[in-house]
Amino acid sequence: VAAQNCPKHKLNAINLEEDVCNLQTQKESLKKEQSQCSRSISWMKQKLNNLYCDIFSRLRDDQGRRVNPCQYIIHCSSDGSVFIIPKHLVKSEQKQDNKKEQEQK
């Protein structure tokens, strides 16, 4: 019985070694993919920041002065509308939303 089991154990060990090798290859592939995704995200963030700066450099208030990006944000609604909203309004809305979420819990 031991002699019969020995080749089975050897085959199991070989299969496990192959599995480990395959998993290591998959791990390296996933690391490369993660690195590419991180680079893509960084690139998109930079492009978005550039767009944001470009938009604010062109915006003017009623008196022709530049709109301060420290005081306003750009909001895009689901219907495609774009709004410039004062940050203090957004912060107060977020606080109200947070309070509602906490009350629901």
C-alpha positions in Angstrom: 0.0 0.0 0.0 2.9 2.4 0.8 4.5 1.6 -2.5 1.2 2.4 -4.3 0.8 5.7 -2.4 4.4 6.9 -3.1 3.8 7.7 -6.8 0.5 9.5 -5.9 2.4 11.7 -3.4 5.0 12.4 -5.9 2.4 13.4 -8.5 0.6 15.6 -5.9 3.9 17.3 -5.1 4.6 18.0 -8.8 1.1 19.4 -9.2 1.5 21.6 -6.2 4.8 22.9 -7.6 3.2 23.7 -10.9 0.3 25.5 -9.0 2.8 27.5 -7.1 4.7 28.5 -10.3 1.4 29.4 -12.0 0.4 31.5 -9.0 3.7 33.3 -8.9 3.4 34.1 -12.6 -0.2 35.4 -12.0 1.0 37.5 -9.1 3.7 39.1 -11.2 1.1 39.8 -13.9 -1.2 41.4 -11.4 1.6 43.5 -10.0 2.3 44.9 -13.5 -1.4 45.5 -14.1 -1.6 47.3 -10.8 1.4 49.5 -11.6 -0.2 50.4 -15.0 -3.5 51.2 -13.4 -1.7 53.4 -10.8 0.1 55.3 -13.6 -3.1 55.7 -15.5 -4.9 57.1 -12.4 -2.0 59.5 -11.8 -2.1 60.6 -15.4 -5.9 61.1 -15.3 -5.6 63.1 -12.0 -3.0 65.3 -13.6 -5.2 65.9 -16.7 -8.2 66.6 -14.5 -6.2 69.1 -12.4 -5.0 70.8 -15.6 -8.5 71.0 -16.9 -9.7 72.4 -13.5 -7.0 75.1 -13.6 -7.8 75.9 -17.2 -11.5 76.3 -16.5 -10.9 78.6 -13.5 -8.3 80.7 -15.4 -11.1 81.6 -17.9 -13.9 82.1 -15.4 -14.8 85.7 -14.4 -17.3 87.1 -12.0 -19.8 89.9 -12.7 -17.1 92.5 -12.3 -14.7 90.7 -14.6 -12.4 89.4 -11.9 -11.1 85.9 -11.9 -13.1 83.3 -9.9 -11.0 82.1 -7.0 -10.7 78.2 -7.2 -10.1 78.2 -3.4 -13.6 79.5 -2.8 -15.5 77.6 -5.5 -15.9 74.1 -6.9 -17.0 72.7 -10.3 -20.1 70.5 -10.0 -21.3 68.3 -12.8 -24.8 67.0 -12.5 -26.1 63.7 -13.9 -27.9 65.5 -16.7 -24.7 67.0 -18.0 -25.1 70.5 -16.4 -22.1 72.1 -15.0 -22.2 74.6 -12.0 -19.8 76.7 -10.1 -20.7 76.4 -6.4 -19.2 78.2 -3.4 -17.3 75.7 -1.3 -19.0 76.8 1.9 -22.3 75.7 0.6 -21.0 72.3 -0.4 -19.4 71.8 3.0 -22.7 72.7 4.8 -24.6 70.3 2.5 -22.1 67.5 3.3 -22.4 68.1 7.0 -26.2 67.9 6.7 -25.9 64.7 4.6 -23.5 63.2 7.2 -25.9 64.1 10.0 -28.8 62.4 8.2 -26.7 59.3 7.6 -25.7 59.1 11.3 -29.3 59.5 12.4 -30.4 56.7 10.1 -27.8 54.4 11.6 
